[in-house]
Amino acid sequence: MPSDFIYLASQSPRRQQLLEQLGVRLSLLLPDDGAAAEALEAVRPGEAPATYVRRVTRLKLDDAVRRLATQPRPPAPVLCADTTVALGRAILGKPRDARDAAGMLRQLAGTTHRVLTAVAVQRGDWRGEAMSASRVRFAPLSDADVETYIDSGEWEGKAGAYAIQGRAAAFIEHISGSYSGIMGLPLFETATLLRAANAG
């Protein structure tokens, strides 16, 4: 029987907006402990970016499904996603502070990097997974460009220290792949998974 809503296990307002763009009704299923959720995102030594983003997404989904089982909520598909920025094999996650963010932007300036977003959906015993890989080329950035962007605060909580849908769009010369995937939820892959789960 089709489900008329899904649980979104993500605090990202961008993922909520993108699902609403698809016309998906959702209910948030957020972790009780934000610190524990952040700990799931720790990178293992030598881990490749694609391996990392898939692993973290699976862990988030496992955690969300366990939490749902302990709550008096109706059953529905659960969706999780994770996004990372990769420069070669280096994983640029969420910056610790403004100095870390500025360092990431200087690394990305004048280069092409990858943005990887993994998505996973579970309904009952069924689980589906997908991944979007996009390439983004940044123009060279001056110190003033970096400082102005850091002052905006837009880098906070963003993998790679930037948001493509915000002011950082002015830095981007070219993208190849999924714009929504770079934002944090690739809509084609997500819609395909939700159809397979008979949801949305």
C-alpha positions in Angstrom: 0.0 0.0 0.0 1.4 3.4 -0.9 2.6 5.7 1.9 1.4 9.2 1.8 4.4 10.7 3.7 8.0 9.9 4.6 10.2 10.4 7.5 13.2 12.7 6.8 16.1 12.0 9.2 18.0 15.2 8.5 18.2 18.6 10.0 19.0 20.2 6.6 16.4 22.8 5.6 17.6 22.4 2.0 16.6 18.7 2.0 13.2 19.6 3.3 12.8 22.2 0.6 13.9 19.9 -2.2 11.5 17.1 -1.1 8.7 19.7 -0.9 9.7 20.7 -4.5 8.9 17.1 -5.5 5.5 17.3 -3.7 6.6 14.8 -1.0 4.9 15.1 2.4 7.4 14.6 5.2 7.7 14.4 9.0 11.1 15.1 10.6 12.8 12.3 12.5 15.7 14.0 14.2 18.4 12.5 16.4 17.9 13.1 20.2 21.6 13.7 20.6 23.2 16.1 18.1 26.7 15.3 19.3 26.2 11.5 18.6 24.9 12.4 15.1 28.0 14.4 14.4 30.1 11.5 15.6 28.7 9.3 12.8 30.4 11.6 10.3 33.9 10.9 11.5 36.3 10.0 8.6 38.3 6.8 8.9 42.0 6.9 8.0 42.5 6.4 4.3 38.8 6.2 3.5 37.8 7.1 -0.1 35.2 9.9 -0.4 32.6 7.7 -2.1 33.1 4.9 0.4 32.8 7.5 3.2 29.6 9.1 2.1 27.8 5.8 1.5 28.9 4.5 4.9 27.8 7.6 6.8 24.4 7.5 5.0 23.9 3.9 6.0 24.8 4.6 9.6 22.4 7.5 9.7 19.6 5.4 8.3 20.3 2.5 10.7 20.2 5.0 13.6 17.0 6.6 12.3 15.2 3.3 11.8 16.2 2.2 15.3 14.8 5.4 16.8 11.5 5.1 14.9 11.0 1.6 16.2 11.1 3.0 19.8 8.5 5.8 19.1 4.7 5.7 18.9 4.6 6.9 15.3 2.9 5.3 12.3 5.1 3.3 9.9 6.4 5.1 6.8 9.6 5.1 4.7 12.6 6.7 6.2 15.0 8.8 4.1 18.6 9.8 4.9 21.3 11.5 2.9 24.8 12.8 3.4 26.9 15.1 1.2 30.7 15.5 1.1 33.1 17.6 -1.0 36.1 15.8 -2.3 39.3 17.4 -3.7 41.1 14.4 -5.1 41.0 11.9 -2.2 40.8 14.6 0.4 37.4 14.9 2.1 36.3 18.4 2.9 33.5 18.1 5.5 31.8 20.7 7.6 34.3 23.3 8.7 35.1 23.5 12.4 35.3 27.3 12.4 35.8 30.4 10.2 39.6 29.7 9.8 38.9 26.2 8.7 36.3 27.4 6.3 38.6 30.0 4.8 41.3 27.2 4.3 38.8 25.0 2.5 37.7 27.9 0.1 41.4 28.6 -0.7 41.9 24.9 -1.5 38.9 24.9 -3.8 39.7 28.2 -5.6 40.7 27.7 -9.2 40.2 23.9 -9.1 37.6 21.3 -9.9 36.2 19.3 -7.1 33.6 16.6 -6.7 30.4 16.8 -4.6 29.1 13.4 -3.6 25.6 12.9 -2.1 24.4 9.5 -1.0 20.7 8.8 -0.4 19.1 5.8 1.3 15.5 4.9 1.9 14.1 2.1 4.1 10.5 0.9 4.2 10.0 -2.2 6.3 12.7 -4.7 5.3 13.3 -3.1 2.0 16.2 -0.7 1.6 17.4 1.2 -1.5 20.5 3.3 -2.0 21.8 5.7 -4.6 24.6 8.2 -5.1 25.1 11.3 -7.1 28.5 12.5 -8.2 28.9 16.0 -9.6 31.9 18.1 -10.6 32.2 21.8 -9.7 34.8 24.2 -10.9 35.6 27.3 -8.8 37.1 30.4 -10.2 40.3 31.8 -8.6 39.4 33.6 -5.4 41.0 36.7 -4.0 41.6 37.1 -0.2 38.8 39.7 -0.3 36.4 37.2 -1.9 37.2 34.6 0.8 36.9 37.1 3.7 33.6 38.5 2.4 32.1 35.1 2.1 33.4 34.0 5.6 31.8 37.2 7.0 28.4 36.2 5.5 28.3 33.1 7.8 26.9 31.1 4.9 29.7 28.5 5.2 28.5 27.3 8.6 27.4 23.6 8.6 28.2 23.2 4.9 30.4 20.5 3.5 33.3 22.2 1.7 32.4 25.5 3.4 30.0 26.7 0.7 26.4 26.7 -0.4 25.9 26.6 -4.2 22.4 28.0 -3.8 23.7 31.1 -2.0 26.4 33.7 -2.5 29.0 31.1 -3.5 27.2 30.8 -6.8 29.3 33.8 -7.9 32.5 31.7 -7.5 31.3 28.8 -9.7 32.4 28.7 -13.3 31.0 25.3 -14.3 29.1 22.4 -12.9 28.6 18.9 -14.4 26.1 16.7 -12.7 23.1 17.3 -10.4 22.5 20.8 -9.1 20.1 19.5 -6.5 22.7 16.8 -5.6 25.2 19.6 -4.9 22.6 21.3 -2.7 22.3 18.1 -0.7 19.6 15.8 -2.2 19.7 14.7 -5.9 16.1 14.8 -6.9 16.2 12.3 -9.8 17.8 9.6 -7.7 15.6 10.4 -4.7 12.4 10.3 -6.7 13.5 6.9 -8.2 14.1 5.5 -4.7 10.8 6.8 -3.4 8.9 5.2 -6.3 10.6 1.9 -5.6 9.5 2.3 -1.9 6.0 3.1 -3.1 6.1 6.4 -1.3 5.9 10.1 -1.9 
